[in-house]
């Protein structure tokens, strides 16, 4: 698969070089994605524009291949999404679980789910990380 381009909107308040959002972008780049970052002061409007369900929100929002990516979604899940092309609006890792890409802390790892969502707000577990 060619190097997909992904546009990410992290909060402008995040310190650019050391933030979890930057670490997530580095994870994507290390996995072959081309990342364009557009810091924004109004994250709520970004989430509204892309219809991210409130219960699935996280710190940053991104778009790739017509899909919405919310939070610390692993590159492998995004590649799977782009390969399989399911009828969903996007994927989310709600909150900021430790151990998800960009949220690595030595010796600490939360179990978390990557959740798919559609335009009506219906959700399903896309994959689990334990």
SEDO-995480 format. One record per residue: residue number from 1; x, y, z of N, C-alpha, C in turn. Coordinates in steps of 0.02 Angstrom, whole numbers, plus 50000, padded with zeros to 5 digits. Layout:
residues N
i  n.c1  n.c2  n.c3  ca.c1  ca.c2  ca.c3  c.c1  c.c2  c.c3
NUM  X  Y  Z  X  Y  Z  X  Y  Z .
...
//
This chain:
residues 130
i  n.c1  n.c2  n.c3  ca.c1  ca.c2  ca.c3  c.c1  c.c2  c.c3
1  50043  49941  50000  50000  50000  50000  50045  50062  50000 .
2  50027  50112  49960  50064  50175  49957  50061  50210  50025 .
3  50103  50259  50034  50104  50297  50097  50043  50342  50100 .
4  49994  50324  50142  49934  50366  50147  49949  50433  50182 .
5  49915  50485  50159  49921  50550  50192  49865  50557  50243 .
6  49883  50580  50301  49834  50590  50355  49841  50661  50381 .
7  49785  50694  50390  49786  50762  50418  49761  50758  50489 .
8  49800  50785  50536  49784  50782  50607  49774  50851  50635 .
9  49722  50859  50676  49707  50921  50710  49718  50910  50786 .
10  49777  50926  50812  49787  50923  50884  49768  50990  50915 .
11  49756  50991  50981  49742  51055  51014  49803  51101  51010 .
12  49790  51164  50997  49845  51213  50993  49882  51219  51060 .
13  49848  51203  51115  49879  51208  51181  49931  51154  51195 .
14  49932  51101  51153  49982  51047  51163  50051  51073  51144 .
15  50100  51062  51187  50169  51079  51168  50189  51035  51109 .
16  50207  51064  51054  50216  51029  50992  50264  50970  50995 .
17  50325  50980  51017  50376  50928  51011  50370  50872  51063 .
18  50336  50884  51118  50336  50834  51171  50267  50807  51188 .
19  50217  50824  51150  50149  50805  51168  50133  50733  51146 .
20  50080  50706  51175  50057  50640  51155  50033  50642  51082 .
21  50006  50699  51061  49983  50705  50991  50042  50701  50943 .
22  50098  50732  50961  50158  50728  50920  50186  50658  50920 .
23  50184  50625  50978  50208  50556  50982  50166  50510  50939 .
24  50100  50521  50937  50056  50482  50894  50073  50493  50820 .
25  50085  50556  50801  50104  50572  50732  50170  50538  50714 .
26  50217  50537  50761  50281  50502  50749  50270  50427  50739 .
27  50224  50398  50779  50206  50327  50771  50180  50315  50700 .
28  50136  50359  50676  50109  50351  50609  50164  50356  50556 .
29  50207  50406  50563  50261  50416  50515  50308  50355  50515 .
30  50322  50327  50573  50365  50268  50578  50332  50207  50544 .
31  50267  50211  50535  50229  50157  50502  50207  50176  50432 .
32  50242  50224  50401  50232  50238  50331  50180  50290  50311 .
33  50151  50324  50360  50102  50376  50344  50137  50443  50335 .
34  50109  50486  50293  50131  50555  50286  50082  50597  50327 .
35  50106  50630  50380  50062  50665  50426  50068  50740  50416 .
36  50012  50773  50409  50007  50846  50406  49970  50867  50468 .
37  50001  50908  50510  49971  50929  50573  49948  51001  50567 .
38  49886  51013  50590  49856  51080  50590  49830  51093  50660 .
39  49870  51125  50702  49850  51139  50771  49790  51187  50770 .
40  49743  51174  50815  49683  51216  50817  49665  51233  50889 .
41  49640  51293  50899  49618  51315  50965  49547  51293  50980 .
42  49510  51273  50928  49439  51256  50937  49427  51184  50917 .
43  49447  51138  50961  49439  51066  50948  49366  51045  50943 .
44  49323  51078  50980  49252  51060  50978  49223  51069  50908 .
45  49243  51121  50874  49216  51132  50806  49243  51078  50758 .
46  49305  51056  50767  49333  51003  50725  49293  50939  50736 .
47  49281  50922  50799  49244  50861  50815  49172  50864  50790 .
48  49141  50923  50794  49073  50932  50767  49073  50925  50691 .
49  49122  50956  50658  49126  50954  50585  49131  50882  50560 .
50  49167  50840  50596  49176  50771  50575  49129  50722  50611 .
51  49081  50749  50649  49029  50710  50682  49056  50654  50727 .
52  49107  50672  50767  49134  50624  50815  49085  50620  50874 .
53  49058  50561  50889  49013  50555  50946  49048  50577  51011 .
54  49014  50615  51052  49042  50643  51113  49075  50589  51157 .
55  49043  50532  51163  49070  50479  51207  49134  50448  51180 .
56  49152  50463  51118  49212  50434  51087  49270  50483  51081 .
57  49262  50543  51107  49314  50594  51096  49379  50579  51133 .
58  49431  50609  51107  49498  50605  51135  49531  50672  51123 .
59  49598  50674  51124  49632  50738  51119  49637  50766  51048 .
60  49650  50724  50998  49658  50749  50929  49611  50712  50882 .
61  49599  50743  50825  49556  50715  50773  49594  50716  50708 .
62  49584  50665  50666  49620  50662  50602  49573  50636  50548 .
63  49595  50645  50485  49558  50619  50427  49608  50583  50381 .
64  49587  50526  50355  49627  50489  50306  49580  50448  50263 .
65  49588  50451  50199  49549  50410  50153  49474  50418  50161 .
66  49451  50476  50182  49380  50488  50192  49353  50466  50260 .
67  49397  50440  50303  49377  50418  50369  49402  50466  50423 .
68  49366  50468  50479  49385  50507  50537  49424  50461  50584 .
69  49479  50486  50611  49518  50449  50660  49520  50493  50723 .
70  49495  50466  50778  49490  50505  50840  49536  50474  50893 .
71  49585  50512  50915  49628  50490  50969  49685  50445  50946 .
72  49709  50405  50993  49771  50367  50986  49760  50299  50953 .
73  49732  50300  50893  49718  50240  50855  49785  50213  50826 .
74  49799  50149  50836  49862  50121  50808  49863  50123  50732 .
75  49923  50132  50705  49933  50132  50632  49906  50068  50601 .
76  49915  50011  50634  49892  49947  50607  49816  49947  50598 .
77  49778  49978  50643  49705  49981  50636  49686  50027  50579 .
78  49723  50082  50570  49709  50128  50515  49723  50094  50448 .
79  49778  50058  50444  49794  50022  50382  49740  49970  50366 .
80  49717  49935  50418  49664  49885  50409  49600  49919  50383 .
81  49583  49977  50414  49524  50016  50392  49529  50034  50318 .
82  49587  50059  50298  49597  50080  50228  49596  50021  50180 .
83  49619  49964  50204  49620  49904  50162  49550  49873  50155 .
84  49514  49869  50211  49448  49836  50211  49391  49881  50189 .
85  49399  49946  50199  49349  49996  50179  49278  49980  50205 .
86  49270  49971  50271  49203  49958  50298  49159  50019  50293 .
87  49094  50008  50297  49045  50062  50294  49038  50094  50362 .
88  49090  50130  50383  49090  50167  50446  49115  50237  50433 .
89  49102  50282  50480  49128  50351  50473  49200  50355  50496 .
90  49219  50312  50545  49287  50315  50569  49300  50269  50627 .
91  49360  50280  50657  49383  50241  50714  49402  50289  50771 .
92  49395  50264  50832  49414  50303  50891  49446  50258  50943 .
93  49494  50287  50979  49516  50259  51043  49495  50312  51094 .
94  49436  50302  51125  49410  50353  51172  49458  50365  51230 .
95  49460  50427  51252  49503  50445  51308  49576  50444  51286 .
96  49619  50430  51333  49691  50429  51319  49722  50371  51358 .
97  49708  50309  51337  49733  50251  51375  49809  50244  51372 .
98  49839  50231  51429  49911  50220  51432  49928  50158  51391 .
99  49982  50163  51353  50004  50108  51311  49979  50111  51240 .
100  49931  50155  51226  49910  50165  51157  49963  50208  51123 .
101  49968  50206  51056  50020  50244  51022  50020  50319  51042 .
102  50077  50342  51064  50084  50411  51088  50073  50419  51162 .
103  50047  50367  51194  50033  50369  51266  50074  50316  51303 .
104  50131  50299  51275  50173  50248  51306  50205  50274  51371 .
105  50200  50234  51423  50231  50248  51488  50264  50183  51509 .
106  50329  50183  51521  50363  50120  51540  50328  50086  51600 .
107  50314  50022  51590  50284  49982  51644  50209  49991  51653 .
108  50177  50032  51612  50105  50043  51619  50070  50035  51552 .
109  50017  49995  51552  49979  49986  51491  49907  49969  51509 .
110  49861  50011  51486  49790  49998  51496  49764  49954  51439 .
111  49716  49913  51454  49679  49879  51401  49635  49932  51367 .
112  49629  49928  51301  49585  49976  51267  49557  49946  51204 .
113  49502  49975  51181  49471  49954  51118  49477  50009  51066 .
114  49485  49989  51004  49477  50033  50947  49404  50024  50927 .
115  49367  50079  50925  49295  50077  50914  49279  50108  50846 .
116  49238  50073  50806  49214  50103  50744  49149  50138  50759 .
117  49134  50190  50719  49070  50225  50726  49045  50245  50658 .
118  48978  50248  50652  48949  50268  50589  48918  50338  50596 .
119  48889  50363  50543  48862  50431  50543  48802  50439  50589 .
120  48769  50384  50606  48713  50386  50653  48736  50380  50725 .
121  48802  50371  50735  48829  50366  50803  48831  50295  50830 .
122  48812  50246  50789  48817  50176  50811  48890  50156  50815 .
123  48906  50115  50865  48975  50096  50876  48982  50020  50880 .
124  49043  49998  50868  49060  49927  50875  49135  49923  50891 .
125  49155  49872  50927  49226  49861  50939  49258  49837  50874 .
126  49307  49874  50850  49342  49858  50788  49400  49810  50803 .
127  49436  49824  50857  49487  49779  50882  49503  49797  50954 .
128  49528  49747  50991  49545  49757  51062  49619  49748  51072 .
129  49645  49788  51118  49716  49784  51137  49719  49771  51212 .
130  49746  49713  51230  49749  49693  51300  49820  49684  51322 .
//
